[in-house]
Amino acid sequence: MAAPPLTQIQDMLYKADGTPFTGSATISWRSFTAADASNIPTNQVTVQITAGLLRVRLVPTTNARETAYYIVKFNADGRTQFTELWAVPPSAVPVRVADIRIPSPPGSNVTPPPSVVQIADVMGLTEALAARPVKSVAYAPGRIAFIDAMGELAAVSGGPNDCVRANGTVGACGSAASIGFVDMETPQGAVNGVNQVFLLAQAPSPAASLHLYRNGILQKRNVDYVLSGNTITFLSVSTPQAGDELAASYRTGGQ
């Protein structure tokens, strides 16, 4: 049996900046019966476009026994750039794309909705979606959210009067009134070049909050002195000498 007659589509395609279009065209169609009664089942074919040159031979659709047309997707840079419809007439000479391009399927008075754009068709979208946090099973509306160890959105659980910490845990809120500040207190003890032990009125809390000065010079903990509760013990090399002035600033209590 003879093959159905074909029409050659041949054209030069350019981008808007005048450079030749390079990529491919995926041409698909639904089953139809050609003018010579040849059965053309649903299928598709991909044609390469190099340096702007498009050349392909297709079965005419304008004289088919039922409504038929081609759906053409132009691809470049790894994604679909645009889609258009073709109605191919019988012709003994090559036809150009402008001669066969149609705005809507034959017999339709409305322009078809745009084709579905796949996520992979949009450059960078897959990576952008993967970078955003998603809801975990611990997510709940109406609660404070935080990013869990898996990088997912989770809800903070706790009582309405609890405080939320930076790591998403909760606990009782500390009272600002319970925090005390002591500024430039003179430690009790003989400053005579021999005595190394001095007492503060209260124990610094936390211990690291203690700033101890000797003649205006900040002393280093565990280098110049050690602290135990409210007791300061100077190391021998840093023993205050007669006439030295000592001052201590520190916090007491609170969270």
Backbone bond lengths (Angstrom), bond angles and torsions (degrees), N, CA, C in turn:
res aa  C-N    CA-C-N  psi(-1)  N-CA   C-N-CA  omega(-1)  CA-C   N-CA-C  phi
1 M - - - 1.472 - - 1.524 109.35 -
2 A 1.338 116.82 139.66 1.458 121.84 -179.06 1.525 110.28 -73.55
3 A 1.332 116.15 147.21 1.458 121.24 176.18 1.524 109.69 -71.70
4 P 1.325 119.08 154.61 1.463 121.06 179.39 1.515 110.51 -65.80
5 P 1.323 117.89 151.78 1.470 120.58 177.46 1.526 110.30 -63.40
6 L 1.321 117.16 147.77 1.457 122.63 -177.50 1.520 110.79 -123.16
7 T 1.330 114.65 152.09 1.459 121.25 173.75 1.527 107.84 -112.78
8 Q 1.311 117.06 133.54 1.464 120.49 179.50 1.520 110.08 -90.29
9 I 1.347 114.91 127.36 1.470 121.27 173.96 1.512 106.32 -103.26
10 Q 1.322 117.34 123.52 1.459 121.87 -177.99 1.519 108.36 -141.62
11 D 1.355 114.47 129.80 1.467 117.53 -176.60 1.527 108.95 -162.35
12 M 1.341 115.92 162.32 1.458 122.87 171.32 1.515 107.75 -105.39
13 L 1.335 116.69 125.85 1.458 121.82 -177.85 1.524 109.60 -108.80
14 Y 1.322 115.75 137.76 1.465 121.16 -178.70 1.530 110.31 -127.60
15 K 1.330 114.79 154.33 1.456 120.40 169.59 1.526 109.11 -80.62
16 A 1.335 116.06 170.51 1.459 119.28 -178.06 1.527 111.99 -65.97
17 D 1.351 117.24 -22.22 1.462 119.08 179.54 1.519 112.36 -86.96
18 G 1.343 116.59 4.95 1.450 120.99 176.39 1.509 115.33 91.55
19 T 1.336 117.59 -4.96 1.461 119.61 178.36 1.525 109.80 -83.88
20 P 1.346 118.18 149.04 1.470 120.49 -179.67 1.529 111.87 -62.90
21 F 1.319 115.94 141.02 1.462 121.50 176.64 1.527 108.54 -76.58
22 T 1.327 116.83 129.53 1.458 121.71 176.72 1.519 108.80 -125.48
23 G 1.305 116.60 128.02 1.461 121.18 -178.96 1.514 109.55 169.08
24 S 1.335 116.27 -133.10 1.463 120.18 179.51 1.525 108.89 -150.09
25 A 1.320 115.14 162.81 1.470 122.38 175.34 1.523 107.55 -125.58
26 T 1.328 115.86 120.56 1.464 120.75 175.80 1.521 107.98 -96.86
27 I 1.331 116.08 114.85 1.471 122.27 -175.06 1.521 108.20 -107.40
28 S 1.319 116.41 120.15 1.461 120.57 179.87 1.521 110.08 -124.03
29 W 1.345 116.04 160.96 1.462 121.44 -178.91 1.514 110.16 -156.41
30 R 1.323 114.56 158.78 1.460 121.30 173.83 1.532 108.56 -93.97
31 S 1.317 116.25 159.40 1.467 120.46 -177.37 1.530 111.17 -56.76
32 F 1.338 115.55 137.65 1.466 120.44 174.80 1.529 108.73 -153.43
33 T 1.322 114.98 167.43 1.469 121.80 178.71 1.518 108.80 -109.18
34 A 1.325 116.38 120.91 1.457 121.14 -178.66 1.522 110.83 -68.84
35 A 1.335 115.70 171.95 1.465 121.23 -177.35 1.520 112.06 -61.60
36 D 1.328 117.82 -29.31 1.468 120.49 -179.32 1.531 111.61 -92.14
37 A 1.343 116.25 16.20 1.469 123.57 178.61 1.526 113.26 74.75
38 S 1.354 117.79 10.78 1.466 120.14 175.22 1.533 109.41 -69.38
39 N 1.319 116.59 137.56 1.463 121.82 179.26 1.529 109.06 -88.45
40 I 1.331 117.24 119.71 1.465 122.68 -179.40 1.533 107.47 -110.51
41 P 1.338 119.78 96.65 1.460 121.47 -177.25 1.539 112.47 -73.09
42 T 1.318 115.65 160.70 1.463 121.46 178.06 1.521 110.83 -55.64
43 N 1.324 116.18 131.42 1.458 120.10 179.89 1.529 108.48 -170.35
44 Q 1.316 116.10 -171.77 1.457 120.64 175.53 1.516 109.21 -153.58
45 V 1.324 115.61 161.71 1.452 121.35 178.34 1.527 107.33 -142.48
46 T 1.314 116.52 145.21 1.466 121.79 178.93 1.516 109.62 -111.85
47 V 1.322 116.03 127.87 1.461 122.75 -177.95 1.527 108.36 -115.63
48 Q 1.311 117.46 130.59 1.459 121.58 177.26 1.524 110.72 -79.47
49 I 1.330 115.61 139.94 1.462 121.80 177.23 1.526 106.93 -115.71
50 T 1.309 117.37 111.88 1.460 122.46 -176.74 1.514 110.06 -115.16
51 A 1.351 114.95 127.06 1.475 120.56 179.93 1.523 111.27 53.72
52 G 1.350 116.52 34.07 1.455 121.51 176.14 1.514 116.00 87.19
53 L 1.348 119.05 -10.09 1.464 121.04 -174.16 1.530 110.94 -85.92
54 L 1.320 115.48 120.02 1.466 122.89 174.85 1.525 108.01 -111.05
55 R 1.343 116.21 127.91 1.457 120.18 176.62 1.526 107.74 -144.92
56 V 1.343 116.76 122.33 1.450 121.31 179.09 1.529 108.95 -154.63
57 R 1.341 117.01 148.67 1.470 121.98 177.56 1.527 107.73 -113.42
58 L 1.351 115.70 129.68 1.461 121.43 -176.33 1.531 110.59 -133.33
59 V 1.341 114.52 155.22 1.461 120.74 174.52 1.529 108.64 -69.87
60 P 1.320 119.16 131.24 1.472 120.87 178.42 1.530 110.98 -59.00
61 T 1.341 114.71 145.59 1.472 120.25 179.28 1.521 112.43 -113.76
62 T 1.315 117.85 -22.60 1.468 119.30 -175.29 1.522 112.29 -67.26
63 N 1.354 118.04 -22.81 1.464 121.06 178.48 1.531 111.77 -110.54
64 A 1.353 115.65 16.41 1.465 118.75 178.64 1.528 110.16 -66.42
65 R 1.330 116.05 161.08 1.475 120.20 -175.81 1.529 112.35 -76.03
66 E 1.351 117.26 -14.33 1.459 120.93 171.59 1.528 107.45 -140.58
67 T 1.332 115.25 169.81 1.465 119.12 -177.96 1.529 110.40 -57.66
68 A 1.325 115.76 128.15 1.462 120.87 -179.36 1.521 109.17 -147.87
69 Y 1.303 115.57 148.70 1.461 121.56 177.12 1.528 107.37 -163.04
70 Y 1.329 115.87 168.76 1.455 121.73 -179.82 1.535 109.81 -109.66
71 I 1.333 115.88 142.52 1.466 122.65 173.93 1.525 106.71 -106.10
72 V 1.331 116.56 120.53 1.464 121.18 -172.36 1.531 109.25 -118.84
73 K 1.326 115.35 122.50 1.468 121.27 176.75 1.523 108.82 -110.82
74 F 1.322 116.21 122.13 1.455 121.78 178.38 1.528 109.08 -92.50
75 N 1.316 116.02 124.41 1.461 121.85 -174.98 1.521 110.89 -117.26
76 A 1.340 114.95 139.99 1.467 121.34 175.25 1.518 108.20 -159.96
77 D 1.314 115.92 151.50 1.465 121.52 179.31 1.516 112.17 56.88
78 G 1.333 117.74 31.70 1.452 121.34 174.29 1.511 115.46 81.01
79 R 1.326 119.29 10.99 1.460 120.53 179.35 1.529 110.18 -150.80
80 T 1.341 115.79 163.95 1.462 121.26 178.31 1.523 109.79 -75.45
81 Q 1.337 116.45 123.13 1.460 120.65 -178.39 1.527 111.35 -86.00
82 F 1.341 117.17 -41.58 1.463 120.22 178.25 1.526 108.38 -165.69
83 T 1.341 115.36 164.09 1.469 122.30 -178.34 1.524 108.87 -130.75
84 E 1.326 116.14 141.58 1.459 120.07 176.16 1.526 110.20 -145.48
85 L 1.344 116.09 168.21 1.461 122.68 -179.10 1.524 109.70 -109.95
86 W 1.358 115.46 143.50 1.459 121.19 177.96 1.523 109.73 -122.01
87 A 1.334 116.10 138.01 1.466 123.35 168.10 1.521 106.31 -118.13
88 V 1.329 117.44 108.61 1.465 122.58 -171.32 1.525 109.93 -95.35
89 P 1.341 117.63 122.37 1.483 120.62 177.85 1.534 110.40 -88.83
90 P 1.320 117.50 160.86 1.470 119.70 171.76 1.529 108.48 -68.93
91 S 1.333 116.66 134.32 1.465 119.50 -178.62 1.521 109.09 -157.37
92 A 1.328 115.24 139.47 1.465 120.68 178.16 1.515 111.17 -87.15
93 V 1.360 117.41 -10.84 1.465 121.16 179.08 1.538 107.91 -120.45
94 P 1.308 117.42 154.91 1.474 119.30 -179.58 1.523 112.27 -59.70
95 V 1.314 116.51 145.59 1.463 122.37 176.80 1.525 108.80 -114.93
96 R 1.324 115.53 157.31 1.460 121.37 -179.68 1.521 109.55 -96.47
97 V 1.339 115.62 163.10 1.467 120.80 -179.02 1.521 110.57 -60.54
98 A 1.335 117.03 -38.72 1.469 120.03 -179.14 1.523 111.91 -61.83
99 D 1.353 116.91 -23.72 1.462 120.63 -178.68 1.523 112.62 -80.02
100 I 1.322 117.46 -17.88 1.472 119.90 -173.53 1.524 112.93 -119.45
101 R 1.328 117.07 -7.56 1.461 120.23 -179.31 1.517 110.30 -71.43
102 I 1.342 117.51 132.70 1.468 122.13 179.73 1.526 109.27 -127.54
103 P 1.351 118.74 148.93 1.468 121.31 -176.62 1.526 113.65 -78.32
104 S 1.330 117.05 -23.29 1.464 120.14 -177.60 1.527 108.76 -152.94
105 P 1.317 118.06 163.48 1.466 119.98 179.86 1.521 111.68 -58.28
106 P 1.314 117.82 146.34 1.470 120.71 178.45 1.528 111.47 -54.90
107 G 1.333 115.55 136.34 1.459 120.15 -179.66 1.510 113.95 85.03
108 S 1.332 117.45 -2.69 1.457 120.91 -179.84 1.517 108.94 -107.91
109 N 1.341 116.88 139.84 1.452 121.85 179.36 1.522 112.37 -100.20
110 V 1.324 117.18 3.60 1.468 120.60 -178.57 1.521 108.65 -121.15
111 T 1.290 114.75 146.60 1.459 120.13 176.64 1.518 108.96 -74.71
112 P 1.329 118.99 130.60 1.453 120.37 -178.35 1.517 111.22 -64.50
113 P 1.307 117.26 151.32 1.467 119.31 177.84 1.521 109.35 -62.65
114 P 1.327 117.28 153.51 1.466 119.72 -179.62 1.519 110.83 -60.75
115 S 1.306 115.49 150.17 1.454 119.17 -179.94 1.524 110.26 -65.80
116 V 1.323 115.67 155.38 1.459 120.98 -179.42 1.517 109.34 -67.33
117 V 1.326 116.08 129.81 1.461 121.46 178.22 1.521 108.18 -94.32
118 Q 1.312 116.44 120.35 1.450 121.49 178.88 1.527 109.99 -76.72
119 I 1.342 116.02 152.17 1.461 120.64 179.64 1.523 110.46 -56.61
120 A 1.324 116.46 -41.02 1.463 120.26 -178.25 1.525 112.17 -67.38
121 D 1.364 117.70 -17.19 1.452 120.77 -179.76 1.523 112.19 -75.80
122 V 1.331 117.91 -18.77 1.464 122.41 -177.59 1.520 108.27 -99.16
123 M 1.318 116.70 116.47 1.458 121.03 -175.17 1.530 111.25 -61.41
124 G 1.327 117.01 127.11 1.455 122.57 176.09 1.517 114.96 85.25
125 L 1.356 118.28 -9.11 1.461 119.85 -175.66 1.525 111.71 -69.15
126 T 1.334 117.63 -39.93 1.459 120.14 179.78 1.516 110.85 -59.66
127 E 1.341 116.99 -45.06 1.458 120.68 180.00 1.526 111.24 -66.10
128 A 1.344 116.96 -39.34 1.458 120.48 -179.02 1.531 111.12 -65.80
129 L 1.331 116.81 -40.06 1.458 120.04 178.84 1.530 111.09 -67.79
130 A 1.336 116.39 -36.48 1.458 119.64 -179.74 1.523 111.49 -69.68
131 A 1.329 117.59 -25.55 1.462 120.84 -176.60 1.529 112.76 -81.75
132 R 1.325 118.14 -17.44 1.459 119.33 -176.43 1.532 110.00 -83.64
133 P 1.341 117.15 147.14 1.467 118.63 176.76 1.524 110.94 -69.53
134 V 1.319 116.71 145.38 1.459 122.28 178.00 1.520 109.09 -117.04
135 K 1.307 116.49 163.58 1.457 121.21 -178.88 1.523 110.82 -72.42
136 S 1.316 116.19 133.84 1.456 120.47 173.67 1.528 109.12 -93.66
137 V 1.328 116.46 176.57 1.460 119.87 178.49 1.519 110.60 -66.46
138 A 1.346 117.23 -18.20 1.462 121.04 -179.64 1.524 112.72 -89.25
139 Y 1.344 116.69 4.78 1.465 119.62 179.47 1.524 109.89 -77.12
140 A 1.328 117.02 141.33 1.469 121.88 177.30 1.521 108.71 -146.63
141 P 1.329 118.54 134.11 1.465 120.40 179.45 1.526 111.16 -68.48
142 G 1.317 115.81 153.57 1.460 120.43 176.99 1.510 114.34 82.01
143 R 1.353 118.29 8.48 1.455 121.22 179.83 1.526 109.19 -127.55
144 I 1.323 115.81 161.45 1.459 120.10 176.34 1.527 108.64 -66.37
145 A 1.332 116.67 136.10 1.464 121.45 -178.49 1.526 109.86 -106.13
146 F 1.330 116.52 151.52 1.453 121.96 174.07 1.520 108.10 -145.54
147 I 1.332 116.97 163.56 1.455 122.47 179.91 1.526 107.99 -89.57
148 D 1.343 116.53 119.41 1.457 119.70 -177.88 1.531 111.02 -81.74
149 A 1.341 116.47 -175.89 1.464 121.62 -175.91 1.522 112.56 -64.86
150 M 1.334 118.16 -19.79 1.459 122.24 179.38 1.529 112.04 -91.54
151 G 1.346 116.28 2.17 1.454 119.62 -178.69 1.515 113.45 78.90
152 E 1.344 117.52 17.29 1.454 121.95 -178.86 1.526 110.39 -108.81
153 L 1.345 115.35 157.59 1.457 120.95 179.11 1.526 109.90 -76.93
154 A 1.329 116.38 125.68 1.460 121.83 177.29 1.517 108.15 -128.83
155 A 1.322 116.40 160.10 1.458 121.46 -179.47 1.532 109.85 -96.84
156 V 1.326 116.03 142.06 1.462 121.61 175.45 1.520 108.14 -79.47
157 S 1.312 116.61 129.91 1.459 120.50 178.42 1.522 109.06 -108.96
158 G 1.308 115.79 141.44 1.457 121.25 -178.80 1.511 110.30 163.43
159 G 1.328 116.20 178.79 1.452 121.29 -179.83 1.519 112.03 -79.56
160 P 1.332 116.36 161.17 1.467 119.93 -178.15 1.513 113.57 -64.02
161 N 1.349 118.53 -20.56 1.459 121.30 -178.91 1.524 112.95 -99.40
162 D 1.348 116.95 3.99 1.461 120.30 179.97 1.525 110.90 -78.28
163 C 1.312 114.77 158.94 1.459 120.88 174.38 1.525 108.75 -104.76
164 V 1.340 116.38 144.42 1.457 122.26 -179.40 1.523 108.78 -99.83
165 R 1.342 115.56 129.51 1.457 120.68 177.67 1.530 109.69 -89.07
166 A 1.310 116.09 169.66 1.460 121.09 -175.82 1.521 112.41 -62.70
167 N 1.338 118.44 -27.44 1.465 121.32 -179.40 1.518 113.29 -89.16
168 G 1.336 117.65 7.99 1.452 121.25 176.97 1.518 114.37 90.34
169 T 1.338 118.65 -4.80 1.455 120.62 176.62 1.525 109.52 -81.32
170 V 1.334 116.20 161.80 1.457 120.56 -178.49 1.520 109.34 -125.99
171 G 1.317 115.68 161.87 1.453 121.54 177.72 1.502 109.52 -173.98
172 A 1.320 115.12 177.56 1.458 119.94 179.84 1.515 109.99 -64.23
173 C 1.312 115.81 142.28 1.456 120.48 -179.07 1.524 109.94 -78.70
174 G 1.329 116.71 138.39 1.461 120.26 174.73 1.515 110.24 -78.91
175 S 1.288 117.09 152.24 1.462 122.43 179.81 1.514 109.73 -96.34
176 A 1.317 116.51 127.03 1.463 119.86 178.83 1.517 111.41 -61.08
177 A 1.333 117.49 -28.48 1.464 120.96 -178.65 1.518 111.54 -67.75
178 S 1.357 117.45 -22.01 1.463 120.16 -176.94 1.519 112.41 -82.85
179 I 1.349 117.43 -7.28 1.455 120.93 179.85 1.523 108.94 -89.05
180 G 1.345 116.48 127.27 1.457 120.93 178.54 1.513 111.23 -112.05
181 F 1.311 117.04 149.60 1.460 122.68 178.65 1.522 108.71 -127.07
182 V 1.309 116.90 128.45 1.456 122.92 176.84 1.522 107.54 -114.79
183 D 1.327 116.89 124.44 1.460 121.33 -176.46 1.526 111.03 -115.02
184 M 1.321 114.75 127.18 1.468 123.78 170.77 1.539 112.72 51.58
185 E 1.330 114.62 48.05 1.470 119.96 174.61 1.528 109.93 -77.68
186 T 1.348 117.09 141.60 1.462 121.04 176.04 1.522 109.24 -89.95
187 P 1.317 118.70 113.38 1.463 120.72 179.17 1.529 111.09 -59.95
188 Q 1.326 115.49 144.78 1.460 120.88 -178.49 1.524 110.63 -85.87
189 G 1.330 116.35 128.76 1.463 122.39 179.46 1.512 110.32 157.03
190 A 1.352 115.66 156.78 1.468 120.76 -177.85 1.521 109.87 -75.77
191 V 1.334 114.88 127.74 1.458 120.89 176.62 1.530 106.38 -99.82
192 N 1.333 116.07 90.67 1.463 119.88 -172.82 1.525 113.92 -137.54
193 G 1.310 117.43 10.46 1.456 120.17 179.69 1.509 113.70 84.43
194 V 1.346 116.75 -5.50 1.464 121.07 179.86 1.529 110.92 -117.19
195 N 1.343 115.34 -46.05 1.465 119.96 -177.03 1.536 110.50 -68.28
196 Q 1.341 116.02 133.66 1.454 121.07 179.54 1.530 112.98 -116.29
197 V 1.341 118.11 -6.07 1.459 121.89 -174.28 1.525 109.83 -109.56
198 F 1.365 115.20 129.06 1.459 122.14 -179.51 1.525 108.53 -134.33
199 L 1.339 115.50 149.91 1.454 121.26 -176.51 1.525 110.91 -115.35
200 L 1.338 115.28 139.71 1.462 121.84 171.95 1.515 109.17 -97.72
201 A 1.324 116.87 158.78 1.466 120.48 -179.96 1.524 110.77 -66.91
202 Q 1.324 117.76 -31.27 1.464 122.60 179.84 1.526 109.28 -139.99
203 A 1.308 115.75 163.12 1.464 119.97 176.74 1.523 109.37 -83.28
204 P 1.318 119.54 127.55 1.471 121.23 176.87 1.529 110.72 -60.60
205 S 1.325 115.96 135.94 1.465 120.63 178.18 1.532 108.70 -142.29
206 P 1.334 116.75 110.75 1.465 126.66 1.89 1.519 111.80 -76.31
207 A 1.333 116.60 162.63 1.454 120.88 -177.25 1.516 111.82 -59.78
208 A 1.347 116.56 -32.13 1.465 121.02 -178.35 1.524 112.60 -68.42
209 S 1.334 117.70 -11.23 1.458 119.87 -179.64 1.526 112.52 -77.93
210 L 1.356 117.21 -10.22 1.464 120.63 -178.02 1.523 110.72 -71.11
211 H 1.327 115.90 124.48 1.460 123.12 170.83 1.526 106.29 -114.31
212 L 1.324 116.81 108.94 1.457 123.09 -175.98 1.524 109.44 -107.97
213 Y 1.321 116.37 124.09 1.452 121.47 -176.90 1.526 110.32 -114.25
214 R 1.319 117.33 139.93 1.468 124.41 173.29 1.519 107.27 -124.09
215 N 1.324 114.65 111.75 1.463 121.35 -175.65 1.535 111.04 55.85
216 G 1.360 114.72 38.54 1.459 120.64 177.21 1.510 114.75 81.59
217 I 1.337 118.38 -1.05 1.456 122.05 -179.36 1.522 108.91 -102.13
218 L 1.341 116.30 125.35 1.457 121.17 -178.94 1.518 110.09 -66.45
219 Q 1.345 115.80 126.42 1.456 121.98 179.59 1.537 109.31 -88.71
220 K 1.344 115.78 148.21 1.453 120.99 -178.91 1.517 110.48 -96.54
221 R 1.317 114.59 129.46 1.463 119.97 178.33 1.527 109.53 -65.93
222 N 1.315 115.83 138.53 1.475 124.86 179.93 1.529 112.52 67.50
223 V 1.334 116.59 2.70 1.465 120.45 171.83 1.524 109.44 -114.78
224 D 1.351 115.75 -46.76 1.464 121.22 177.14 1.528 112.19 -101.36
225 Y 1.350 117.04 -26.24 1.460 120.79 -177.58 1.516 109.93 -157.14
226 V 1.339 115.38 166.71 1.458 121.91 171.60 1.514 107.44 -124.16
227 L 1.348 115.44 150.74 1.461 121.18 -178.41 1.514 109.41 -120.19
228 S 1.329 116.40 132.90 1.463 122.78 174.62 1.520 107.92 -136.54
229 G 1.350 116.21 107.47 1.467 119.06 -175.70 1.508 109.32 64.75
230 N 1.366 115.86 -118.60 1.463 119.78 177.44 1.526 111.69 -107.47
231 T 1.348 116.38 16.26 1.467 121.19 -177.34 1.525 110.24 -104.22
232 I 1.334 114.82 124.97 1.462 121.88 176.34 1.524 107.64 -104.30
233 T 1.314 116.48 126.24 1.467 121.34 176.46 1.523 108.33 -120.00
234 F 1.330 115.72 113.22 1.462 119.83 178.91 1.524 109.76 -75.35
235 L 1.318 116.54 144.24 1.458 121.10 171.97 1.527 108.33 -74.00
236 S 1.320 116.15 157.25 1.470 120.47 -171.53 1.523 112.45 -58.24
237 V 1.321 117.11 -37.24 1.466 119.18 -178.06 1.517 112.41 -70.28
238 S 1.330 117.23 -15.62 1.465 120.96 -177.47 1.518 112.55 -115.67
239 T 1.319 117.54 16.33 1.471 121.39 -178.53 1.523 110.56 -56.77
240 P 1.352 118.25 123.93 1.471 120.91 178.76 1.527 111.04 -57.67
241 Q 1.309 115.74 135.11 1.455 122.43 179.38 1.528 110.50 -97.18
242 A 1.316 114.74 160.31 1.476 119.89 -179.96 1.521 109.03 -54.69
243 G 1.312 117.11 131.09 1.463 122.51 -179.91 1.525 113.43 94.59
244 D 1.355 117.54 -12.07 1.467 119.54 177.37 1.522 110.65 -68.20
245 E 1.331 116.37 149.68 1.455 121.76 176.21 1.530 109.08 -112.35
246 L 1.363 116.70 130.13 1.452 123.42 179.63 1.530 110.13 -112.15
247 A 1.310 116.66 142.33 1.462 121.79 176.58 1.514 108.53 -147.02
248 A 1.349 116.17 143.91 1.475 121.66 -177.37 1.510 110.36 -135.00
249 S 1.323 116.68 133.91 1.473 122.53 172.84 1.523 107.14 -124.16
250 Y 1.348 116.64 138.42 1.473 119.81 -176.64 1.521 110.56 -163.55
251 R 1.336 114.82 169.40 1.472 122.10 176.19 1.512 109.52 -103.07
252 T 1.339 114.59 157.16 1.470 120.21 174.10 1.524 109.04 -134.82
253 G 1.330 117.51 127.10 1.468 122.35 173.64 1.509 113.13 68.32
254 G 1.375 114.75 -177.42 1.457 123.41 178.26 1.495 113.27 82.31
255 Q 1.381 114.69 174.52 1.466 121.42 -179.19 1.521 109.19 -122.16
